[in-house]
Amino acid sequence: MSLPQTVLLGAIAGFTIYLGLPIGRIKNLPDKLRKFLSMTSAGILVFLFFDIFHQLTEPVEKSLGAGDYNQFLFLLGIFIAGFGVGLGGLIAFERRYLRRAAAGGQLLSPSRLALLIATGIGLHNFSEGLAIGQSAGGGELAFAAILIAGFGLHNATEGFGIVGPLMGKEQPSWGFLGLVGLIGGGPTFLGTLVGYYLVSTAMSTLFLSLAAGALIYIIGELFQASWRPATKLAASWGFFTGFVFAFLTDLVLVFSGI
């Protein structure tokens, strides 16, 4: 597969995230339904975190089992550093740029939370793009095609994960939806371009660990905003729905052999 073909298909896989974004413009929803939809987003992100963590530990454990202790320590160090930077860096960014004009303890606005979710998902999607580019660059054309189709389907659910906190609370402009889609889906395109020329377990581990750390913070914010006594039951069902939906989507990838 040529580079232009690979990059084009990688872009398609990344920008399917836009399929789920327009639903964020729904307005005038009851409070319980808003919490349900917001926690559906949290359920998707929690499943994504577990999926990322599985991908992270696989190369680390493989190098340990093979007795390659230098590689093991190298990847373990990247994992720990990336996770810490992903979590601490997002907290620092949020404090400096998103809450600096707000009173202490004030919750993030839905639009700012959506931006943070898009950032965390974008870090994860860069690693997906690396996998697509590496497969195509290595001549594994059939596998690359499966990756593109599978990740494209998966990314469509991530679009809903981004706008879940907005639904019924803020009506985002089309420009804002375009921005968060670019932040969340664009890295798939960039990762495909990089992966076509560079096969790097270390780079994939770095971006996955950054994404894992970022998602921990984002999930905490979603729970803080939605876990209230009056809406706890609706929020619980929303979390359950999002987690199961993401799991079923992931099963499509497993069935496809990814």
Buried (B, 14 or more C-beta within 10 A) or exposed (E): BEBEEBBBBBBBBBBBBBBBBEBBBBEEBEEBBBBBBBBBBBBBBBBBBBBBBEBBBEBBEBBBEEEEEEBBEBBBEBBEBBBEBBBEBBBEBBEEEBBEEEEEEEEBBBBBBBBBBBBBBBBBBBBBBBBBBBBBBEEBEEBBBBBBBBBBBBBBBBBBBBBBBBBBBBEBEEEBBEBBBBBBBBBBBBBBBBBBEEBEBEBBBBBBBBBBBBBBBBBEBBBEBBBEEEBBEBBBBBBBBBBBBBBEBBEEBEEBEB
